[in-house]
Amino acid sequence: MNKKMMVSGMAAVVSTALLVAGGASNAGARSTEVTHSVQTLQNSIVKSFESQAIPLKTIDPTQSFADVKPLKKMIGDAHYVGLGEETHGSSELFTMKFRLVKYLVTEMGFTNFGMEEDWGNGLKLNEYIHTGKGDPKQFLKLLYPTDEIVAMVEWMKDYNANPKNKKKIQFIGLDLKSLDKDVYDTVINYVKKHHPDMLSEVVQNYKDMPAVTANLQEYMKLTREEKARFQANAERVVQLLEKVAVKDKKKANSNELTWVKGTAKAIKHYTTMMIPEDYPSLVTLHDQYLADLAIWAKETLGGKTMVWGHNIHVAKGVIDKEWYPKPAGEFLKERVGDQYVVIGTSMTEGHFTTYEFDLSGGGKITTGAIPQQKNSTNDMFGKVSYERFLLDARHLKGEAGRWVKEKQPFLSLGARLIPGLPPYFNVPLRERFDILVHIRNTSPSHMLQVQQ
């Protein structure tokens, strides 16, 4: 971590303290005065946050929602809510987010649940929460096969099974890391059943694609010409299915065709995303399509949409410009404006699940300690007396308002710590998140032992 990163969090505070210290001639006295002034200002900032924070009594989804009811006013009439996570492996964050999902569904009428999970797995999870078919532990890959996530999926299934709940939850996989044979079969089997005259053309266009789109690394080895051919073929299938909508409006309005067209669109997005040979363009398309599929859910399935993913994806602006130059949240904000409200999450200390993984789904699971940085936002939040709390970053006043308006170090961890890369990034929180949920101490998520 470079020196600039280490000191930037309190740069303004230190500068003010030096001015307060004035021109005292005694170096030791001046140092004492500066230290005292910095501490005084730091305490003032913490006190400002604490006075405006809303304490959260529990993370338990089965308990009363009394403490999270202020969210209703904060979210207002927004049709999209981003649900961020500071790591992909923190038990308390996952459980708290489950509680927020339950609140959004039961108290605010949200029905579409979009997750940073592959589209094909989303299809299987959606079928599970509607029919009970399959095993959700087999459909959660890479980041999310945990007890906490499975508990949420089981609740969704039970919610949908209750006849009193007329509007059912829809599960949408927003990610495009891989597309296996089952994804293509979703389109092919529908065409075979309803439009056999189109079958040979669809099968021909999708020929050879499942073998390579199932593994991102293998797909990247293809020549530019091969990628262009697959992209053109995927586009043809989308166009064929659009003709179905024109010819037969009754079938076009069917739920089955809606999901088939969405699947064809996801395949096209994957093949388009993989054409650029430079990382920034590829990952920007990745997040653009994540946002696009969230909007697809709202526009085609109706209802309001939740977007569950890492802070770095759902934020309204860049956190790590090198790895994610334009996040999905920024695309959403551009397209739907104030209809998108994003909730970021944070922690101060503890441990998280971290693992080395390859893109085919294998990996070694371990745990790691939450990195610390003095005078970071996470450090400041940790000094607030509440173990858990809620903040509306848009309406903070005083020292707290100034803090979230300026660039301050903020923690962002993915699935694992990468040697040489800083875990803290200087960001103005108010420009990245509308609402913040902080949990001081977190523990590793409970990974399932799944037989692949």
FENSULVEN-V360641 format. One record per backbone hydrogen bond with DSSP energy under -1.0 kcal/mol. NH is the residue of the N-H (numbers start at 1). CO is the residue of the C=O. Records with the same first field share a line. If there is no record, write none. Layout:
BEGIN
NH = CO / CO
END
This chain:
BEGIN
6 = 2
7 = 3
8 = 4
10 = 7
11 = 8
14 = 10
15 = 11
16 = 12
17 = 13
18 = 14
19 = 15
20 = 16
21 = 17
30 = 26
31 = 27
32 = 28
33 = 29
34 = 30
35 = 31
36 = 32
37 = 33
38 = 34
39 = 35
40 = 36
41 = 37
42 = 38
43 = 39
44 = 40
45 = 41
46 = 42
47 = 43
48 = 44
49 = 45
50 = 46
51 = 47
53 = 49
54 = 390
56 = 388
63 = 60
68 = 65
71 = 68
72 = 69
74 = 70
75 = 71
76 = 72
78 = 75
80 = 339
81 = 305
82 = 341
83 = 307
84 = 343
88 = 414
91 = 443
94 = 90
95 = 91
96 = 92
97 = 93
98 = 94
99 = 95
100 = 96
101 = 97
102 = 98
103 = 99
104 = 100
105 = 101
106 = 102
107 = 103
110 = 104
111 = 304
112 = 304
113 = 170
114 = 306
115 = 172
116 = 308
117 = 115
119 = 175
122 = 118
123 = 119
124 = 120
125 = 121
126 = 122
127 = 123
128 = 124
129 = 125
131 = 127
132 = 128
138 = 135
143 = 141
144 = 141
146 = 144
147 = 446
150 = 146
151 = 147
152 = 148
153 = 149
154 = 150
155 = 151
156 = 152
157 = 153
158 = 154
159 = 155
160 = 156
161 = 157
165 = 162
166 = 164
170 = 111
172 = 113
174 = 115
175 = 117
179 = 213
183 = 180
184 = 180
185 = 181
186 = 182
188 = 184
189 = 185
191 = 187
192 = 188
193 = 189
194 = 190
195 = 191
198 = 195
202 = 198
203 = 199
204 = 200
205 = 201
206 = 202
209 = 206
212 = 209
213 = 209
215 = 212
219 = 215
220 = 216
221 = 218
222 = 219
227 = 223
228 = 224
229 = 225
230 = 226
231 = 227
232 = 228
233 = 229
234 = 230
235 = 231
236 = 232
237 = 233
238 = 234
239 = 235
240 = 236
241 = 237
242 = 238
243 = 239
244 = 240
245 = 241
246 = 242
247 = 243
248 = 244
252 = 248
253 = 249
254 = 251
258 = 254
259 = 255
260 = 256
261 = 257
262 = 258
263 = 259
264 = 260
265 = 261
266 = 262
267 = 263
268 = 264
269 = 265
270 = 266
271 = 267
272 = 268
273 = 269
274 = 270
275 = 272
282 = 278
283 = 279
284 = 280
285 = 281
286 = 282
287 = 283
288 = 284
289 = 285
290 = 286
291 = 287
292 = 288
293 = 289
294 = 290
295 = 291
296 = 292
297 = 293
298 = 294
299 = 295
300 = 296
301 = 297
305 = 79
306 = 112
307 = 81
308 = 114
309 = 83
311 = 85
313 = 310
314 = 310
315 = 311
316 = 432
324 = 320
329 = 313
331 = 327
332 = 328
333 = 329
334 = 330
335 = 331
336 = 332
337 = 333
339 = 336
340 = 337
341 = 80
343 = 82
344 = 435
346 = 437
348 = 440
349 = 440
351 = 442
352 = 368
353 = 89
354 = 366
355 = 415
356 = 364
358 = 362
361 = 358
364 = 356
366 = 354
368 = 352
370 = 350
376 = 373
377 = 409
380 = 376
381 = 377
382 = 378
383 = 380
384 = 381
389 = 438
390 = 54
391 = 436
393 = 434
394 = 434
395 = 392
401 = 397
402 = 398
403 = 399
404 = 400
406 = 402
408 = 427
410 = 425
412 = 423
413 = 86
421 = 418
425 = 410
427 = 408
430 = 404
431 = 428
432 = 429
433 = 429
434 = 342
435 = 342
436 = 391
437 = 344
438 = 389
439 = 346
440 = 387
442 = 349
445 = 89
447 = 445
448 = 145
450 = 448
END
